[in-house]
Amino acid sequence: TLMLNDRIQNLNTLQHNLRKAEEYLMELKPETLYSEFEHKFQEVGLERGWGDTAERVLGMIRLLLDLLEAPDPCTLENFLGRIPMVFNVVILSPHGYFAQDNVLGYPDTGGQV
C-alpha cells in the first residue's frame, strides 16, 4: 500500500492498471518528470514513489509486473532495493546521568540512553 491508493483493491486491478500505466509511459519522453503525469497516475491508483522520471517509473512498473507474473529472487531484490522505504531518519543520543537526584559532580555513566 506504500505506493498505491484506494482505487486498487485487488491483484487483478493492480495488474490491469500497471499495464495501462506502462502503455501510457511508453508514449512519453524518458526524461518526462513525474510531476507532469502524477495526476494521471493517481487516477489509476498509483501514488508517489515509483521514480522521478518516466524512464525510472517505467522500469519500476516493469519490475513489479515481472514479479507478479514470474517471481524470482533477483527481480524481488532489485525491486525492493528501489522502493523508498525510509523517508526520514532521526538519531537522538543523549548521554549522562538521567532521572536521578543530587548527581551533580558525579561522573558520566559512560553509556547511552
BELHUPE-V855688 format. One record per run of one state. SS is the DSSP state (alpha for helix, beta for strand, coil for the rest). FROM is the first residue (numbers start at 0). TO is the last residue. If there is no record, write none. Layout:
BEGIN
ss: (SS;SS)
from: (FROM;FROM)
to: (TO;TO)
END
This chain:
BEGIN
ss: (coil;beta;coil;alpha;coil;beta;alpha;coil;alpha;coil;beta;coil;beta;alpha;coil;alpha;coil;beta;coil;beta;coil)
from: (0;3;4;10;26;32;33;36;37;43;45;46;52;53;69;72;82;94;95;111;112)
to: (2;3;9;25;31;32;35;36;42;44;45;51;52;68;71;81;93;94;110;111;112)
END
